[in-house]
Amino acid sequence: MAATAQPQSFAKLVARMANLMVGLPDYDSYVEHRRLNHPDLPIMTREEFFRERQEARYSGKVGRCC
Protein backbone atom coordinates (compact mmCIF):
# COMPACT_ATOMS: atom_id res chain seq x y z
CA MET A 1 0.00 0.00 0.00
CA ALA A 2 2.84 2.40 0.79
CA ALA A 3 4.36 1.71 -2.64
CA THR A 4 1.26 3.10 -4.37
CA ALA A 5 0.88 6.08 -2.03
CA GLN A 6 4.32 7.47 -2.82
CA PRO A 7 3.79 7.88 -6.61
CA GLN A 8 0.42 9.55 -5.93
CA SER A 9 2.05 11.93 -3.48
CA PHE A 10 4.78 12.70 -6.00
CA ALA A 11 2.22 13.33 -8.75
CA LYS A 12 0.24 15.58 -6.42
CA LEU A 13 3.41 17.49 -5.51
CA VAL A 14 4.31 17.96 -9.19
CA ALA A 15 0.78 19.16 -10.00
CA ARG A 16 0.87 21.57 -7.08
CA MET A 17 4.25 22.96 -8.13
CA ALA A 18 3.10 23.36 -11.74
CA ASN A 19 -0.03 25.21 -10.64
CA LEU A 20 1.96 27.54 -8.41
CA MET A 21 4.46 28.21 -11.21
CA VAL A 22 1.68 29.50 -13.47
CA GLY A 23 -0.01 31.39 -10.67
CA LEU A 24 -2.86 29.04 -9.85
CA PRO A 25 -3.53 28.94 -6.13
CA ASP A 26 -3.65 25.68 -4.20
CA TYR A 27 -7.16 25.07 -2.89
CA ASP A 28 -6.18 22.11 -0.71
CA SER A 29 -3.58 24.21 1.13
CA TYR A 30 -6.17 26.95 1.61
CA VAL A 31 -8.66 24.50 3.14
CA GLU A 32 -6.01 23.00 5.40
CA HIS A 33 -4.92 26.48 6.54
CA ARG A 34 -8.50 27.57 7.26
CA ARG A 35 -9.25 24.44 9.27
CA LEU A 36 -6.08 24.75 11.33
CA ASN A 37 -5.97 28.50 11.89
CA HIS A 38 -9.53 29.74 11.43
CA PRO A 39 -11.87 26.88 12.37
CA ASP A 40 -14.67 29.32 13.23
CA LEU A 41 -14.73 30.89 9.75
CA PRO A 42 -16.48 29.46 6.68
CA ILE A 43 -14.46 27.79 3.94
CA MET A 44 -15.05 28.93 0.38
CA THR A 45 -16.00 26.39 -2.24
CA ARG A 46 -13.38 25.59 -4.87
CA GLU A 47 -15.18 27.85 -7.35
CA GLU A 48 -15.46 30.73 -4.86
CA PHE A 49 -11.80 30.34 -3.93
CA PHE A 50 -10.64 30.37 -7.56
CA ARG A 51 -12.82 33.40 -8.39
CA GLU A 52 -11.59 35.32 -5.32
CA ARG A 53 -7.93 34.56 -6.14
CA GLN A 54 -8.40 35.63 -9.77
CA GLU A 55 -10.03 38.90 -8.72
CA ALA A 56 -7.28 39.59 -6.18
CA ARG A 57 -4.58 38.78 -8.71
CA TYR A 58 -5.87 41.01 -11.47
CA SER A 59 -7.07 43.86 -9.25
CA GLY A 60 -3.56 44.36 -7.92
CA LYS A 61 -4.67 43.83 -4.34
CA VAL A 62 -2.36 41.70 -2.29
CA GLY A 63 -3.73 40.35 0.91
CA ARG A 64 -2.69 37.76 3.39
CA CYS A 65 -4.83 36.51 6.19
CA CYS A 66 -2.05 35.69 8.68
PDB file of N, CA, C and O in Angstrom:
ATOM      1  N   MET A   1       0.828  -1.184   0.000  1.00  0.00           N
ATOM      2  CA  MET A   1       0.000   0.000   0.000  1.00  0.00           C
ATOM      3  C   MET A   1       0.872   1.248   0.000  1.00  0.00           C
ATOM      4  O   MET A   1       0.553   2.217  -0.689  1.00  0.00           O
ATOM      5  N   ALA A   2       1.952   1.244   0.749  1.00  0.00           N
ATOM      6  CA  ALA A   2       2.837   2.401   0.791  1.00  0.00           C
ATOM      7  C   ALA A   2       3.483   2.642  -0.563  1.00  0.00           C
ATOM      8  O   ALA A   2       3.765   3.787  -0.918  1.00  0.00           O
ATOM      9  N   ALA A   3       3.724   1.559  -1.336  1.00  0.00           N
ATOM     10  CA  ALA A   3       4.363   1.706  -2.641  1.00  0.00           C
ATOM     11  C   ALA A   3       3.471   2.478  -3.603  1.00  0.00           C
ATOM     12  O   ALA A   3       3.986   3.192  -4.464  1.00  0.00           O
ATOM     13  N   THR A   4       2.141   2.357  -3.485  1.00  0.00           N
ATOM     14  CA  THR A   4       1.256   3.099  -4.375  1.00  0.00           C
ATOM     15  C   THR A   4       1.015   4.511  -3.883  1.00  0.00           C
ATOM     16  O   THR A   4       0.735   5.400  -4.687  1.00  0.00           O
ATOM     17  N   ALA A   5       1.117   4.743  -2.572  1.00  0.00           N
ATOM     18  CA  ALA A   5       0.877   6.080  -2.030  1.00  0.00           C
ATOM     19  C   ALA A   5       1.976   7.050  -2.430  1.00  0.00           C
ATOM     20  O   ALA A   5       1.700   8.226  -2.665  1.00  0.00           O
ATOM     21  N   GLN A   6       3.206   6.585  -2.512  1.00  0.00           N
ATOM     22  CA  GLN A   6       4.321   7.473  -2.824  1.00  0.00           C
ATOM     23  C   GLN A   6       4.213   8.065  -4.230  1.00  0.00           C
ATOM     24  O   GLN A   6       4.387   9.275  -4.375  1.00  0.00           O
ATOM     25  N   PRO A   7       3.933   7.265  -5.287  1.00  0.00           N
ATOM     26  CA  PRO A   7       3.789   7.884  -6.608  1.00  0.00           C
ATOM     27  C   PRO A   7       2.635   8.877  -6.665  1.00  0.00           C
ATOM     28  O   PRO A   7       2.730   9.888  -7.361  1.00  0.00           O
ATOM     29  N   GLN A   8       1.533   8.604  -5.938  1.00  0.00           N
ATOM     30  CA  GLN A   8       0.422   9.548  -5.931  1.00  0.00           C
ATOM     31  C   GLN A   8       0.834  10.840  -5.251  1.00  0.00           C
ATOM     32  O   GLN A   8       0.471  11.924  -5.707  1.00  0.00           O
ATOM     33  N   SER A   9       1.586  10.739  -4.169  1.00  0.00           N
ATOM     34  CA  SER A   9       2.051  11.929  -3.480  1.00  0.00           C
ATOM     35  C   SER A   9       2.986  12.722  -4.372  1.00  0.00           C
ATOM     36  O   SER A   9       2.922  13.951  -4.406  1.00  0.00           O
ATOM     37  N   PHE A  10       3.859  12.025  -5.099  1.00  0.00           N
ATOM     38  CA  PHE A  10       4.785  12.703  -6.004  1.00  0.00           C
ATOM     39  C   PHE A  10       4.015  13.402  -7.124  1.00  0.00           C
ATOM     40  O   PHE A  10       4.319  14.544  -7.469  1.00  0.00           O
ATOM     41  N   ALA A  11       3.029  12.725  -7.686  1.00  0.00           N
ATOM     42  CA  ALA A  11       2.218  13.326  -8.745  1.00  0.00           C
ATOM     43  C   ALA A  11       1.465  14.547  -8.219  1.00  0.00           C
ATOM     44  O   ALA A  11       1.355  15.560  -8.910  1.00  0.00           O
ATOM     45  N   LYS A  12       0.956  14.446  -7.011  1.00  0.00           N
ATOM     46  CA  LYS A  12       0.238  15.578  -6.416  1.00  0.00           C
ATOM     47  C   LYS A  12       1.188  16.749  -6.186  1.00  0.00           C
ATOM     48  O   LYS A  12       0.828  17.905  -6.411  1.00  0.00           O
ATOM     49  N   LEU A  13       2.403  16.441  -5.736  1.00  0.00           N
ATOM     50  CA  LEU A  13       3.406  17.488  -5.514  1.00  0.00           C
ATOM     51  C   LEU A  13       3.769  18.170  -6.827  1.00  0.00           C
ATOM     52  O   LEU A  13       3.865  19.396  -6.880  1.00  0.00           O
ATOM     53  N   VAL A  14       3.971  17.393  -7.883  1.00  0.00           N
ATOM     54  CA  VAL A  14       4.312  17.962  -9.188  1.00  0.00           C
ATOM     55  C   VAL A  14       3.172  18.842  -9.699  1.00  0.00           C
ATOM     56  O   VAL A  14       3.414  19.937 -10.206  1.00  0.00           O
ATOM     57  N   ALA A  15       1.937  18.372  -9.569  1.00  0.00           N
ATOM     58  CA  ALA A  15       0.783  19.159 -10.004  1.00  0.00           C
ATOM     59  C   ALA A  15       0.680  20.456  -9.212  1.00  0.00           C
ATOM     60  O   ALA A  15       0.383  21.512  -9.771  1.00  0.00           O
ATOM     61  N   ARG A  16       0.922  20.372  -7.926  1.00  0.00           N
ATOM     62  CA  ARG A  16       0.871  21.565  -7.080  1.00  0.00           C
ATOM     63  C   ARG A  16       1.943  22.573  -7.480  1.00  0.00           C
ATOM     64  O   ARG A  16       1.677  23.772  -7.572  1.00  0.00           O
ATOM     65  N   MET A  17       3.156  22.078  -7.718  1.00  0.00           N
ATOM     66  CA  MET A  17       4.249  22.961  -8.132  1.00  0.00           C
ATOM     67  C   MET A  17       3.956  23.600  -9.485  1.00  0.00           C
ATOM     68  O   MET A  17       4.210  24.789  -9.678  1.00  0.00           O
ATOM     69  N   ALA A  18       3.425  22.823 -10.417  1.00  0.00           N
ATOM     70  CA  ALA A  18       3.101  23.355 -11.741  1.00  0.00           C
ATOM     71  C   ALA A  18       2.034  24.438 -11.641  1.00  0.00           C
ATOM     72  O   ALA A  18       2.135  25.471 -12.303  1.00  0.00           O
ATOM     73  N   ASN A  19       1.021  24.211 -10.825  1.00  0.00           N
ATOM     74  CA  ASN A  19      -0.026  25.213 -10.638  1.00  0.00           C
ATOM     75  C   ASN A  19       0.530  26.498 -10.037  1.00  0.00           C
ATOM     76  O   ASN A  19       0.182  27.596 -10.472  1.00  0.00           O
ATOM     77  N   LEU A  20       1.388  26.357  -9.045  1.00  0.00           N
ATOM     78  CA  LEU A  20       1.961  27.542  -8.411  1.00  0.00           C
ATOM     79  C   LEU A  20       2.877  28.294  -9.368  1.00  0.00           C
ATOM     80  O   LEU A  20       2.962  29.520  -9.311  1.00  0.00           O
ATOM     81  N   MET A  21       3.564  27.562 -10.249  1.00  0.00           N
ATOM     82  CA  MET A  21       4.463  28.210 -11.213  1.00  0.00           C
ATOM     83  C   MET A  21       3.696  29.085 -12.196  1.00  0.00           C
ATOM     84  O   MET A  21       4.213  30.107 -12.648  1.00  0.00           O
ATOM     85  N   VAL A  22       2.474  28.695 -12.531  1.00  0.00           N
ATOM     86  CA  VAL A  22       1.684  29.501 -13.473  1.00  0.00           C
ATOM     87  C   VAL A  22       0.691  30.406 -12.752  1.00  0.00           C
ATOM     88  O   VAL A  22      -0.150  31.043 -13.386  1.00  0.00           O
ATOM     89  N   GLY A  23       0.791  30.460 -11.429  1.00  0.00           N
ATOM     90  CA  GLY A  23      -0.012  31.389 -10.670  1.00  0.00           C
ATOM     91  C   GLY A  23      -1.355  30.878 -10.211  1.00  0.00           C
ATOM     92  O   GLY A  23      -2.178  31.661  -9.736  1.00  0.00           O
ATOM     93  N   LEU A  24      -1.605  29.589 -10.339  1.00  0.00           N
ATOM     94  CA  LEU A  24      -2.863  29.038  -9.852  1.00  0.00           C
ATOM     95  C   LEU A  24      -2.718  28.709  -8.374  1.00  0.00           C
ATOM     96  O   LEU A  24      -1.790  28.001  -7.985  1.00  0.00           O
ATOM     97  N   PRO A  25      -3.615  29.208  -7.560  1.00  0.00           N
ATOM     98  CA  PRO A  25      -3.527  28.942  -6.132  1.00  0.00           C
ATOM     99  C   PRO A  25      -3.883  27.496  -5.787  1.00  0.00           C
ATOM    100  O   PRO A  25      -4.555  26.808  -6.555  1.00  0.00           O
ATOM    101  N   ASP A  26      -3.429  27.058  -4.639  1.00  0.00           N
ATOM    102  CA  ASP A  26      -3.650  25.681  -4.202  1.00  0.00           C
ATOM    103  C   ASP A  26      -4.828  25.634  -3.229  1.00  0.00           C
ATOM    104  O   ASP A  26      -4.714  26.058  -2.079  1.00  0.00           O
ATOM    105  N   TYR A  27      -5.943  25.120  -3.699  1.00  0.00           N
ATOM    106  CA  TYR A  27      -7.159  25.073  -2.886  1.00  0.00           C
ATOM    107  C   TYR A  27      -6.996  24.171  -1.670  1.00  0.00           C
ATOM    108  O   TYR A  27      -7.469  24.511  -0.585  1.00  0.00           O
ATOM    109  N   ASP A  28      -6.347  23.048  -1.828  1.00  0.00           N
ATOM    110  CA  ASP A  28      -6.176  22.115  -0.708  1.00  0.00           C
ATOM    111  C   ASP A  28      -5.377  22.753   0.427  1.00  0.00           C
ATOM    112  O   ASP A  28      -5.691  22.546   1.599  1.00  0.00           O
ATOM    113  N   SER A  29      -4.360  23.519   0.089  1.00  0.00           N
ATOM    114  CA  SER A  29      -3.584  24.208   1.129  1.00  0.00           C
ATOM    115  C   SER A  29      -4.431  25.266   1.820  1.00  0.00           C
ATOM    116  O   SER A  29      -4.337  25.460   3.032  1.00  0.00           O
ATOM    117  N   TYR A  30      -5.262  25.949   1.034  1.00  0.00           N
ATOM    118  CA  TYR A  30      -6.167  26.951   1.610  1.00  0.00           C
ATOM    119  C   TYR A  30      -7.108  26.302   2.621  1.00  0.00           C
ATOM    120  O   TYR A  30      -7.275  26.814   3.728  1.00  0.00           O
ATOM    121  N   VAL A  31      -7.719  25.186   2.250  1.00  0.00           N
ATOM    122  CA  VAL A  31      -8.663  24.501   3.138  1.00  0.00           C
ATOM    123  C   VAL A  31      -7.951  24.039   4.403  1.00  0.00           C
ATOM    124  O   VAL A  31      -8.470  24.200   5.508  1.00  0.00           O
ATOM    125  N   GLU A  32      -6.770  23.468   4.242  1.00  0.00           N
ATOM    126  CA  GLU A  32      -6.010  23.002   5.404  1.00  0.00           C
ATOM    127  C   GLU A  32      -5.677  24.174   6.328  1.00  0.00           C
ATOM    128  O   GLU A  32      -5.809  24.063   7.547  1.00  0.00           O
ATOM    129  N   HIS A  33      -5.243  25.298   5.747  1.00  0.00           N
ATOM    130  CA  HIS A  33      -4.916  26.480   6.537  1.00  0.00           C
ATOM    131  C   HIS A  33      -6.143  26.994   7.293  1.00  0.00           C
ATOM    132  O   HIS A  33      -6.055  27.313   8.479  1.00  0.00           O
ATOM    133  N   ARG A  34      -7.278  27.074   6.611  1.00  0.00           N
ATOM    134  CA  ARG A  34      -8.496  27.572   7.265  1.00  0.00           C
ATOM    135  C   ARG A  34      -8.911  26.658   8.405  1.00  0.00           C
ATOM    136  O   ARG A  34      -9.306  27.140   9.467  1.00  0.00           O
ATOM    137  N   ARG A  35      -8.832  25.372   8.211  1.00  0.00           N
ATOM    138  CA  ARG A  35      -9.248  24.442   9.267  1.00  0.00           C
ATOM    139  C   ARG A  35      -8.330  24.515  10.484  1.00  0.00           C
ATOM    140  O   ARG A  35      -8.782  24.402  11.623  1.00  0.00           O
ATOM    141  N   LEU A  36      -7.034  24.705  10.228  1.00  0.00           N
ATOM    142  CA  LEU A  36      -6.077  24.749  11.333  1.00  0.00           C
ATOM    143  C   LEU A  36      -6.080  26.093  12.062  1.00  0.00           C
ATOM    144  O   LEU A  36      -6.010  26.140  13.290  1.00  0.00           O
ATOM    145  N   ASN A  37      -6.161  27.175  11.303  1.00  0.00           N
ATOM    146  CA  ASN A  37      -5.973  28.499  11.886  1.00  0.00           C
ATOM    147  C   ASN A  37      -7.245  29.310  12.076  1.00  0.00           C
ATOM    148  O   ASN A  37      -7.269  30.240  12.882  1.00  0.00           O
ATOM    149  N   HIS A  38      -8.288  28.976  11.353  1.00  0.00           N
ATOM    150  CA  HIS A  38      -9.534  29.740  11.433  1.00  0.00           C
ATOM    151  C   HIS A  38     -10.729  28.787  11.432  1.00  0.00           C
ATOM    152  O   HIS A  38     -11.583  28.875  10.548  1.00  0.00           O
ATOM    153  N   PRO A  39     -10.803  27.886  12.401  1.00  0.00           N
ATOM    154  CA  PRO A  39     -11.875  26.882  12.374  1.00  0.00           C
ATOM    155  C   PRO A  39     -13.270  27.465  12.527  1.00  0.00           C
ATOM    156  O   PRO A  39     -14.254  26.809  12.187  1.00  0.00           O
ATOM    157  N   ASP A  40     -13.368  28.691  13.037  1.00  0.00           N
ATOM    158  CA  ASP A  40     -14.672  29.316  13.230  1.00  0.00           C
ATOM    159  C   ASP A  40     -15.184  30.044  11.989  1.00  0.00           C
ATOM    160  O   ASP A  40     -16.332  30.487  11.965  1.00  0.00           O
ATOM    161  N   LEU A  41     -14.350  30.172  10.964  1.00  0.00           N
ATOM    162  CA  LEU A  41     -14.735  30.893   9.753  1.00  0.00           C
ATOM    163  C   LEU A  41     -15.143  29.913   8.656  1.00  0.00           C
ATOM    164  O   LEU A  41     -14.647  28.788   8.602  1.00  0.00           O
ATOM    165  N   PRO A  42     -16.058  30.355   7.774  1.00  0.00           N
ATOM    166  CA  PRO A  42     -16.478  29.459   6.682  1.00  0.00           C
ATOM    167  C   PRO A  42     -15.356  29.242   5.667  1.00  0.00           C
ATOM    168  O   PRO A  42     -14.454  30.067   5.523  1.00  0.00           O
ATOM    169  N   ILE A  43     -15.435  28.127   4.979  1.00  0.00           N
ATOM    170  CA  ILE A  43     -14.464  27.791   3.941  1.00  0.00           C
ATOM    171  C   ILE A  43     -15.143  27.961   2.589  1.00  0.00           C
ATOM    172  O   ILE A  43     -16.227  27.427   2.351  1.00  0.00           O
ATOM    173  N   MET A  44     -14.493  28.709   1.715  1.00  0.00           N
ATOM    174  CA  MET A  44     -15.052  28.929   0.380  1.00  0.00           C
ATOM    175  C   MET A  44     -15.056  27.621  -0.405  1.00  0.00           C
ATOM    176  O   MET A  44     -14.225  26.739  -0.187  1.00  0.00           O
ATOM    177  N   THR A  45     -16.010  27.521  -1.321  1.00  0.00           N
ATOM    178  CA  THR A  45     -15.999  26.388  -2.237  1.00  0.00           C
ATOM    179  C   THR A  45     -14.810  26.556  -3.184  1.00  0.00           C
ATOM    180  O   THR A  45     -14.199  27.623  -3.231  1.00  0.00           O
ATOM    181  N   ARG A  46     -14.487  25.519  -3.925  1.00  0.00           N
ATOM    182  CA  ARG A  46     -13.376  25.593  -4.872  1.00  0.00           C
ATOM    183  C   ARG A  46     -13.618  26.705  -5.904  1.00  0.00           C
ATOM    184  O   ARG A  46     -12.695  27.433  -6.269  1.00  0.00           O
ATOM    185  N   GLU A  47     -14.858  26.826  -6.365  1.00  0.00           N
ATOM    186  CA  GLU A  47     -15.182  27.854  -7.354  1.00  0.00           C
ATOM    187  C   GLU A  47     -15.056  29.256  -6.751  1.00  0.00           C
ATOM    188  O   GLU A  47     -14.513  30.162  -7.382  1.00  0.00           O
ATOM    189  N   GLU A  48     -15.565  29.425  -5.521  1.00  0.00           N
ATOM    190  CA  GLU A  48     -15.457  30.730  -4.858  1.00  0.00           C
ATOM    191  C   GLU A  48     -13.999  31.098  -4.619  1.00  0.00           C
ATOM    192  O   GLU A  48     -13.594  32.244  -4.817  1.00  0.00           O
ATOM    193  N   PHE A  49     -13.212  30.105  -4.189  1.00  0.00           N
ATOM    194  CA  PHE A  49     -11.800  30.341  -3.933  1.00  0.00           C
ATOM    195  C   PHE A  49     -11.077  30.765  -5.209  1.00  0.00           C
ATOM    196  O   PHE A  49     -10.320  31.735  -5.197  1.00  0.00           O
ATOM    197  N   PHE A  50     -11.302  30.053  -6.299  1.00  0.00           N
ATOM    198  CA  PHE A  50     -10.639  30.371  -7.559  1.00  0.00           C
ATOM    199  C   PHE A  50     -11.038  31.760  -8.041  1.00  0.00           C
ATOM    200  O   PHE A  50     -10.188  32.533  -8.483  1.00  0.00           O
ATOM    201  N   ARG A  51     -12.335  32.082  -7.956  1.00  0.00           N
ATOM    202  CA  ARG A  51     -12.821  33.396  -8.388  1.00  0.00           C
ATOM    203  C   ARG A  51     -12.201  34.507  -7.540  1.00  0.00           C
ATOM    204  O   ARG A  51     -11.768  35.529  -8.073  1.00  0.00           O
ATOM    205  N   GLU A  52     -12.159  34.310  -6.226  1.00  0.00           N
ATOM    206  CA  GLU A  52     -11.593  35.316  -5.321  1.00  0.00           C
ATOM    207  C   GLU A  52     -10.115  35.529  -5.606  1.00  0.00           C
ATOM    208  O   GLU A  52      -9.644  36.666  -5.604  1.00  0.00           O
ATOM    209  N   ARG A  53      -9.377  34.454  -5.852  1.00  0.00           N
ATOM    210  CA  ARG A  53      -7.934  34.560  -6.145  1.00  0.00           C
ATOM    211  C   ARG A  53      -7.693  35.258  -7.475  1.00  0.00           C
ATOM    212  O   ARG A  53      -6.755  36.044  -7.604  1.00  0.00           O
ATOM    213  N   GLN A  54      -8.539  34.972  -8.470  1.00  0.00           N
ATOM    214  CA  GLN A  54      -8.398  35.632  -9.772  1.00  0.00           C
ATOM    215  C   GLN A  54      -8.666  37.125  -9.642  1.00  0.00           C
ATOM    216  O   GLN A  54      -7.931  37.941 -10.199  1.00  0.00           O
ATOM    217  N   GLU A  55      -9.716  37.483  -8.910  1.00  0.00           N
ATOM    218  CA  GLU A  55     -10.035  38.902  -8.717  1.00  0.00           C
ATOM    219  C   GLU A  55      -8.910  39.611  -7.964  1.00  0.00           C
ATOM    220  O   GLU A  55      -8.541  40.729  -8.323  1.00  0.00           O
ATOM    221  N   ALA A  56      -8.370  38.988  -6.942  1.00  0.00           N
ATOM    222  CA  ALA A  56      -7.281  39.585  -6.183  1.00  0.00           C
ATOM    223  C   ALA A  56      -6.032  39.732  -7.048  1.00  0.00           C
ATOM    224  O   ALA A  56      -5.321  40.733  -6.959  1.00  0.00           O
ATOM    225  N   ARG A  57      -5.775  38.748  -7.867  1.00  0.00           N
ATOM    226  CA  ARG A  57      -4.579  38.776  -8.712  1.00  0.00           C
ATOM    227  C   ARG A  57      -4.648  39.896  -9.741  1.00  0.00           C
ATOM    228  O   ARG A  57      -3.673  40.621  -9.939  1.00  0.00           O
ATOM    229  N   TYR A  58      -5.781  40.036 -10.387  1.00  0.00           N
ATOM    230  CA  TYR A  58      -5.874  41.009 -11.467  1.00  0.00           C
ATOM    231  C   TYR A  58      -6.313  42.393 -11.006  1.00  0.00           C
ATOM    232  O   TYR A  58      -6.272  43.336 -11.797  1.00  0.00           O
ATOM    233  N   SER A  59      -6.728  42.543  -9.762  1.00  0.00           N
ATOM    234  CA  SER A  59      -7.073  43.858  -9.249  1.00  0.00           C
ATOM    235  C   SER A  59      -5.840  44.548  -8.659  1.00  0.00           C
ATOM    236  O   SER A  59      -5.868  45.745  -8.371  1.00  0.00           O
ATOM    237  N   GLY A  60      -4.778  43.794  -8.484  1.00  0.00           N
ATOM    238  CA  GLY A  60      -3.565  44.360  -7.919  1.00  0.00           C
ATOM    239  C   GLY A  60      -3.545  44.363  -6.407  1.00  0.00           C
ATOM    240  O   GLY A  60      -2.566  44.794  -5.798  1.00  0.00           O
ATOM    241  N   LYS A  61      -4.613  43.888  -5.798  1.00  0.00           N
ATOM    242  CA  LYS A  61      -4.668  43.829  -4.345  1.00  0.00           C
ATOM    243  C   LYS A  61      -3.913  42.604  -3.864  1.00  0.00           C
ATOM    244  O   LYS A  61      -4.093  41.501  -4.379  1.00  0.00           O
ATOM    245  N   VAL A  62      -3.085  42.814  -2.891  1.00  0.00           N
ATOM    246  CA  VAL A  62      -2.365  41.697  -2.294  1.00  0.00           C
ATOM    247  C   VAL A  62      -2.783  41.623  -0.841  1.00  0.00           C
ATOM    248  O   VAL A  62      -2.638  42.587  -0.089  1.00  0.00           O
ATOM    249  N   GLY A  63      -3.292  40.496  -0.461  1.00  0.00           N
ATOM    250  CA  GLY A  63      -3.731  40.347   0.912  1.00  0.00           C
ATOM    251  C   GLY A  63      -3.347  38.995   1.474  1.00  0.00           C
ATOM    252  O   GLY A  63      -3.363  37.979   0.779  1.00  0.00           O
ATOM    253  N   ARG A  64      -3.011  39.009   2.713  1.00  0.00           N
ATOM    254  CA  ARG A  64      -2.688  37.760   3.394  1.00  0.00           C
ATOM    255  C   ARG A  64      -3.526  37.730   4.664  1.00  0.00           C
ATOM    256  O   ARG A  64      -3.750  38.759   5.301  1.00  0.00           O
ATOM    257  N   CYS A  65      -3.971  36.571   5.010  1.00  0.00           N
ATOM    258  CA  CYS A  65      -4.826  36.510   6.186  1.00  0.00           C
ATOM    259  C   CYS A  65      -4.022  36.434   7.475  1.00  0.00           C
ATOM    260  O   CYS A  65      -4.477  36.931   8.505  1.00  0.00           O
ATOM    261  N   CYS A  66      -2.857  35.834   7.449  1.00  0.00           N
ATOM    262  CA  CYS A  66      -2.054  35.691   8.676  1.00  0.00           C
ATOM    263  C   CYS A  66      -0.641  36.177   8.447  1.00  0.00           C
ATOM    264  O   CYS A  66       0.182  36.136   9.362  1.00  0.00           O
TER     265      CYS A  66
END
